[in-house]
Amino acid sequence: MLEKQNAFTGLFGLETMTSAFGESGSFAHAAEALAKAAKRPGAVEQVLLSLGDTVGIKPLEEQLSALQTGASLLAREAQKAREESRRYGGLCRRMGVLLGLLAVVVLA
């Protein structure tokens, strides 16, 4: 039978967070489980950990404010990743072509 897929299928840590949330019902516990599962916790994990202190615990206004702050931090991280990809993407492509040519020369 075909498995149902959506936009989140295959995302790292989604299963970890889902199972941790199912066990405890706490977003903070789910964010901690994701941070532990990550080999090198990055900005996304840090944002989720900071949201874990607020979501489901504090009043609605504070939760909305924390979510807006988290969204802006994640948008900033995404922009930084795009800039790094633009800056280093061409370098990696050229390096791959040169290494391929080197392999051809060595094997020939």
N, CA and C atoms as an extended XYZ file, in Angstrom:
324
Properties=species:S:1:pos:R:3:atomname:S:1:resname:S:1:resid:I:1 pbc="F F F"
N         0.840       -1.177        0.000 N   MET     1
C         0.000        0.000        0.000 CA  MET     1
C         0.887        1.244        0.000 C   MET     1
N         0.486        2.246       -0.706 N   LEU     2
C         1.275        3.477       -0.774 CA  LEU     2
C         1.188        4.237        0.538 C   LEU     2
N         2.332        4.731        0.954 N   GLU     3
C         2.391        5.505        2.193 CA  GLU     3
C         1.970        6.944        1.900 C   GLU     3
N         1.206        7.518        2.788 N   LYS     4
C         0.771        8.902        2.625 CA  LYS     4
C         1.969        9.820        2.789 C   LYS     4
N         2.166       10.735        1.852 N   GLN     5
C         3.271       11.667        1.920 CA  GLN     5
C         2.733       13.083        1.937 C   GLN     5
N         3.454       13.948        2.621 N   ASN     6
C         3.115       15.356        2.626 CA  ASN     6
C         4.401       16.160        2.579 C   ASN     6
N         4.301       17.457        2.787 N   ALA     7
C         5.463       18.333        2.692 CA  ALA     7
C         6.502       18.028        3.761 C   ALA     7
N         6.113       17.378        4.848 N   PHE     8
C         7.027       17.121        5.944 CA  PHE     8
C         7.641       15.725        5.908 C   PHE     8
N         7.290       14.922        4.919 N   THR     9
C         7.802       13.559        4.842 CA  THR     9
C         9.311       13.590        4.639 C   THR     9
N        10.030       12.856        5.463 N   GLY    10
C        11.470       12.740        5.316 CA  GLY    10
C        12.281       13.823        6.010 C   GLY    10
N        11.643       14.738        6.703 N   LEU    11
C        12.392       15.768        7.406 CA  LEU    11
C        13.085       15.173        8.624 C   LEU    11
N        14.332       15.582        8.824 N   PHE    12
C        15.103       15.071        9.942 CA  PHE    12
C        14.446       15.461       11.262 C   PHE    12
N        14.321       14.514       12.133 N   GLY    13
C        13.842       14.794       13.474 CA  GLY    13
C        12.344       14.858       13.644 C   GLY    13
N        11.589       14.818       12.558 N   LEU    14
C        10.140       14.919       12.677 CA  LEU    14
C         9.568       13.723       13.427 C   LEU    14
N        10.058       12.531       13.099 N   GLU    15
C         9.576       11.340       13.794 CA  GLU    15
C         9.966       11.386       15.266 C   GLU    15
N        11.180       11.878       15.555 N   THR    16
C        11.654       11.980       16.933 CA  THR    16
C        10.761       12.913       17.733 C   THR    16
N        10.477       14.090       17.165 N   MET    17
C         9.627       15.047       17.869 CA  MET    17
C         8.213       14.511       18.027 C   MET    17
N         7.685       13.868       16.988 N   THR    18
C         6.324       13.345       17.041 CA  THR    18
C         6.183       12.288       18.120 C   THR    18
N         7.142       11.365       18.177 N   SER    19
C         7.040       10.309       19.187 CA  SER    19
C         7.238       10.866       20.595 C   SER    19
N         8.172       11.820       20.759 N   ALA    20
C         8.389       12.413       22.082 CA  ALA    20
C         7.171       13.209       22.529 C   ALA    20
N         6.536       13.907       21.596 N   PHE    21
C         5.332       14.668       21.940 CA  PHE    21
C         4.188       13.723       22.283 C   PHE    21
N         4.095       12.628       21.565 N   GLY    22
C         3.055       11.642       21.851 CA  GLY    22
C         3.213       11.006       23.221 C   GLY    22
N         4.462       10.803       23.639 N   GLU    23
C         4.716       10.199       24.944 CA  GLU    23
C         4.405       11.151       26.091 C   GLU    23
N         4.833       12.413       25.942 N   SER    24
C         4.729       13.336       27.072 CA  SER    24
C         3.637       14.388       26.915 C   SER    24
N         3.282       14.720       25.678 N   GLY    25
C         2.320       15.792       25.456 CA  GLY    25
C         2.925       17.172       25.646 C   GLY    25
N         4.243       17.232       25.772 N   SER    26
C         4.927       18.497       26.029 CA  SER    26
C         5.798       18.873       24.836 C   SER    26
N         5.628       20.111       24.344 N   PHE    27
C         6.445       20.594       23.245 CA  PHE    27
C         7.898       20.724       23.691 C   PHE    27
N         8.109       21.121       24.947 N   ALA    28
C         9.469       21.266       25.469 CA  ALA    28
C        10.194       19.922       25.446 C   ALA    28
N         9.507       18.856       25.842 N   HIS    29
C        10.109       17.521       25.825 CA  HIS    29
C        10.421       17.106       24.395 C   HIS    29
N         9.544       17.415       23.452 N   ALA    30
C         9.773       17.064       22.049 CA  ALA    30
C        10.969       17.833       21.485 C   ALA    30
N        11.109       19.110       21.827 N   ALA    31
C        12.246       19.900       21.356 CA  ALA    31
C        13.552       19.390       21.952 C   ALA    31
N        13.527       18.991       23.212 N   GLU    32
C        14.724       18.426       23.845 CA  GLU    32
C        15.115       17.113       23.180 C   GLU    32
N        14.139       16.289       22.823 N   ALA    33
C        14.420       15.021       22.146 CA  ALA    33
C        15.057       15.275       20.790 C   ALA    33
N        14.588       16.297       20.077 N   LEU    34
C        15.175       16.635       18.785 CA  LEU    34
C        16.605       17.125       18.957 C   LEU    34
N        16.849       17.964       19.949 N   ALA    35
C        18.200       18.481       20.176 CA  ALA    35
C        19.159       17.349       20.535 C   ALA    35
N        18.686       16.360       21.289 N   LYS    36
C        19.537       15.217       21.639 CA  LYS    36
C        19.805       14.338       20.425 C   LYS    36
N        18.827       14.224       19.527 N   ALA    37
C        18.983       13.373       18.347 CA  ALA    37
C        19.910       14.008       17.311 C   ALA    37
N        19.987       15.329       17.304 N   ALA    38
C        20.843       16.011       16.338 CA  ALA    38
C        22.304       15.813       16.728 C   ALA    38
N        23.127       15.502       15.742 N   LYS    39
C        24.543       15.310       16.027 CA  LYS    39
C        25.194       16.617       16.454 C   LYS    39
N        24.861       17.671       15.745 N   ARG    40
C        25.354       19.005       16.082 CA  ARG    40
C        24.153       19.944       16.104 C   ARG    40
N        23.585       20.185       17.266 N   PRO    41
C        22.419       21.078       17.314 CA  PRO    41
C        22.753       22.444       16.729 C   PRO    41
N        21.915       22.896       15.830 N   GLY    42
C        22.149       24.168       15.174 CA  GLY    42
C        21.108       25.190       15.586 C   GLY    42
N        20.938       26.178       14.740 N   ALA    43
C        20.037       27.287       15.032 CA  ALA    43
C        18.587       26.823       15.131 C   ALA    43
N        18.193       25.884       14.285 N   VAL    44
C        16.801       25.417       14.298 CA  VAL    44
C        16.491       24.745       15.633 C   VAL    44
N        17.396       23.899       16.083 N   GLU    45
C        17.178       23.228       17.357 CA  GLU    45
C        17.151       24.226       18.509 C   GLU    45
N        18.009       25.244       18.440 N   GLN    46
C        18.031       26.263       19.492 CA  GLN    46
C        16.716       27.044       19.534 C   GLN    46
N        16.181       27.375       18.354 N   VAL    47
C        14.898       28.084       18.303 CA  VAL    47
C        13.796       27.213       18.882 C   VAL    47
N        13.782       25.927       18.522 N   LEU    48
C        12.757       25.026       19.052 CA  LEU    48
C        12.882       24.858       20.560 C   LEU    48
N        14.121       24.800       21.061 N   LEU    49
C        14.304       24.708       22.506 CA  LEU    49
C        13.791       25.954       23.214 C   LEU    49
N        14.033       27.118       22.626 N   SER    50
C        13.528       28.346       23.251 CA  SER    50
C        11.998       28.405       23.200 C   SER    50
N        11.412       27.862       22.134 N   LEU    51
C         9.947       27.811       22.059 CA  LEU    51
C         9.384       26.818       23.065 C   LEU    51
N        10.152       25.780       23.387 N   GLY    52
C         9.701       24.774       24.327 CA  GLY    52
C         9.424       25.328       25.715 C   GLY    52
N        10.088       26.435       26.058 N   ASP    53
C         9.854       27.053       27.362 CA  ASP    53
C         8.553       27.852       27.401 C   ASP    53
N         7.993       28.136       26.225 N   THR    54
C         6.832       29.023       26.160 CA  THR    54
C         5.568       28.322       25.669 C   THR    54
N         5.690       27.557       24.589 N   VAL    55
C         4.523       26.964       23.928 CA  VAL    55
C         3.839       25.966       24.856 C   VAL    55
N         2.555       26.186       25.062 N   GLY    56
C         1.755       25.300       25.886 CA  GLY    56
C         1.846       25.572       27.368 C   GLY    56
N         2.662       26.541       27.764 N   ILE    57
C         2.854       26.819       29.185 CA  ILE    57
C         2.389       28.232       29.535 C   ILE    57
N         2.834       29.200       28.778 N   LYS    58
C         2.564       30.616       29.068 CA  LYS    58
C         1.232       31.042       28.455 C   LYS    58
N         0.783       32.252       28.780 N   PRO    59
C        -0.452       32.773       28.187 CA  PRO    59
C        -0.336       32.918       26.664 C   PRO    59
N        -1.477       32.972       26.015 N   LEU    60
C        -1.547       32.981       24.558 CA  LEU    60
C        -0.725       34.111       23.935 C   LEU    60
N        -0.802       35.323       24.503 N   GLU    61
C        -0.089       36.460       23.931 CA  GLU    61
C         1.414       36.211       23.924 C   GLU    61
N         1.931       35.643       25.010 N   GLU    62
C         3.359       35.342       25.081 CA  GLU    62
C         3.737       34.238       24.103 C   GLU    62
N         2.852       33.256       23.931 N   GLN    63
C         3.106       32.181       22.973 CA  GLN    63
C         3.174       32.733       21.555 C   GLN    63
N         2.227       33.620       21.214 N   LEU    64
C         2.224       34.208       19.872 CA  LEU    64
C         3.478       35.039       19.636 C   LEU    64
N         3.878       35.805       20.649 N   SER    65
C         5.089       36.607       20.536 CA  SER    65
C         6.317       35.718       20.341 C   SER    65
N         6.396       34.634       21.097 N   ALA    66
C         7.534       33.717       20.970 CA  ALA    66
C         7.540       33.050       19.599 C   ALA    66
N         6.360       32.700       19.086 N   LEU    67
C         6.282       32.089       17.762 CA  LEU    67
C         6.706       33.060       16.674 C   LEU    67
N         6.303       34.332       16.803 N   GLN    68
C         6.723       35.340       15.827 CA  GLN    68
C         8.232       35.551       15.870 C   GLN    68
N         8.787       35.592       17.063 N   THR    69
C        10.231       35.745       17.203 CA  THR    69
C        10.954       34.543       16.609 C   THR    69
N        10.452       33.346       16.900 N   GLY    70
C        11.047       32.133       16.340 CA  GLY    70
C        10.978       32.108       14.826 C   GLY    70
N         9.857       32.536       14.266 N   ALA    71
C         9.710       32.573       12.813 CA  ALA    71
C        10.695       33.550       12.187 C   ALA    71
N        10.888       34.704       12.822 N   SER    72
C        11.843       35.675       12.268 CA  SER    72
C        13.278       35.152       12.376 C   SER    72
N        13.607       34.458       13.476 N   LEU    73
C        14.940       33.869       13.604 CA  LEU    73
C        15.176       32.792       12.549 C   LEU    73
N        14.162       31.963       12.312 N   LEU    74
C        14.297       30.922       11.297 CA  LEU    74
C        14.392       31.519        9.892 C   LEU    74
N        13.663       32.601        9.641 N   ALA    75
C        13.760       33.277        8.343 CA  ALA    75
C        15.158       33.840        8.140 C   ALA    75
N        15.731       34.395        9.205 N   ARG    76
C        17.095       34.925        9.131 CA  ARG    76
C        18.100       33.807        8.852 C   ARG    76
N        17.924       32.660        9.504 N   GLU    77
C        18.807       31.510        9.274 CA  GLU    77
C        18.663       30.989        7.842 C   GLU    77
N        17.442       30.975        7.323 N   ALA    78
C        17.219       30.521        5.955 CA  ALA    78
C        17.896       31.460        4.964 C   ALA    78
N        17.822       32.768        5.217 N   GLN    79
C        18.484       33.735        4.345 CA  GLN    79
C        19.997       33.540        4.389 C   GLN    79
N        20.532       33.303        5.584 N   LYS    80
C        21.972       33.081        5.724 CA  LYS    80
C        22.393       31.811        4.974 C   LYS    80
N        21.578       30.770        5.050 N   ALA    81
C        21.876       29.527        4.339 CA  ALA    81
C        21.835       29.729        2.832 C   ALA    81
N        20.867       30.524        2.344 N   ARG    82
C        20.797       30.820        0.912 CA  ARG    82
C        22.035       31.559        0.451 C   ARG    82
N        22.495       32.539        1.250 N   GLU    83
C        23.686       33.297        0.885 CA  GLU    83
C        24.923       32.409        0.846 C   GLU    83
N        25.051       31.511        1.829 N   GLU    84
C        26.188       30.593        1.835 CA  GLU    84
C        26.124       29.635        0.654 C   GLU    84
N        24.937       29.172        0.328 N   SER    85
C        24.771       28.280       -0.814 CA  SER    85
C        25.147       28.993       -2.106 C   SER    85
N        24.724       30.242       -2.233 N   ARG    86
C        25.062       31.025       -3.428 CA  ARG    86
C        26.563       31.248       -3.499 C   ARG    86
N        27.177       31.524       -2.363 N   ARG    87
C        28.598       31.834       -2.327 CA  ARG    87
C        29.456       30.600       -2.592 C   ARG    87
N        29.109       29.478       -1.963 N   TYR    88
C        29.954       28.295       -2.051 CA  TYR    88
C        29.453       27.240       -3.032 C   TYR    88
N        28.253       27.395       -3.555 N   GLY    89
C        27.703       26.400       -4.470 CA  GLY    89
C        28.512       26.270       -5.746 C   GLY    89
N        28.890       27.379       -6.335 N   GLY    90
C        29.695       27.357       -7.553 CA  GLY    90
C        31.062       26.754       -7.311 C   GLY    90
N        31.645       27.063       -6.160 N   LEU    91
C        32.952       26.510       -5.810 CA  LEU    91
C        32.895       24.991       -5.731 C   LEU    91
N        31.866       24.464       -5.094 N   CYS    92
C        31.726       23.013       -4.969 CA  CYS    92
C        31.509       22.357       -6.324 C   CYS    92
N        30.728       22.995       -7.180 N   ARG    93
C        30.501       22.450       -8.521 CA  ARG    93
C        31.806       22.397       -9.307 C   ARG    93
N        32.568       23.502       -9.281 N   ARG    94
C        33.838       23.537      -10.002 CA  ARG    94
C        34.819       22.516       -9.441 C   ARG    94
N        34.845       22.377       -8.126 N   MET    95
C        35.738       21.415       -7.498 CA  MET    95
C        35.379       19.996       -7.923 C   MET    95
N        34.092       19.693       -8.016 N   GLY    96
C        33.663       18.369       -8.462 CA  GLY    96
C        34.086       18.097       -9.895 C   GLY    96
N        33.950       19.091      -10.767 N   VAL    97
C        34.361       18.920      -12.163 CA  VAL    97
C        35.872       18.698      -12.234 C   VAL    97
N        36.633       19.486      -11.482 N   LEU    98
C        38.086       19.335      -11.507 CA  LEU    98
C        38.531       17.983      -10.953 C   LEU    98
N        37.878       17.521       -9.893 N   LEU    99
C        38.220       16.204       -9.360 CA  LEU    99
C        37.840       15.100      -10.340 C   LEU    99
N        36.757       15.273      -11.058 N   GLY   100
C        36.381       14.311      -12.088 CA  GLY   100
C        37.398       14.262      -13.204 C   GLY   100
N        37.867       15.432      -13.642 N   LEU   101
C        38.911       15.487      -14.666 CA  LEU   101
C        40.209       14.854      -14.159 C   LEU   101
N        40.544       15.094      -12.901 N   LEU   102
C        41.743       14.498      -12.316 CA  LEU   102
C        41.632       12.978      -12.317 C   LEU   102
N        40.454       12.455      -11.971 N   ALA   103
C        40.255       10.999      -11.969 CA  ALA   103
C        40.415       10.439      -13.372 C   ALA   103
N        39.913       11.140      -14.371 N   VAL   104
C        40.045       10.693      -15.758 CA  VAL   104
C        41.514       10.657      -16.156 C   VAL   104
N        42.252       11.704      -15.797 N   VAL   105
C        43.670       11.768      -16.145 CA  VAL   105
C        44.453       10.653      -15.452 C   VAL   105
N        44.155       10.434      -14.158 N   VAL   106
C        44.883        9.412      -13.415 CA  VAL   106
C        44.561        8.018      -13.921 C   VAL   106
N        43.309        7.769      -14.255 N   LEU   107
C        42.908        6.442      -14.721 CA  LEU   107
C        43.284        6.184      -16.178 C   LEU   107
N        43.556        7.241      -16.938 N   ALA   108
C        43.862        7.077      -18.370 CA  ALA   108
C        45.277        6.634      -18.612 C   ALA   108
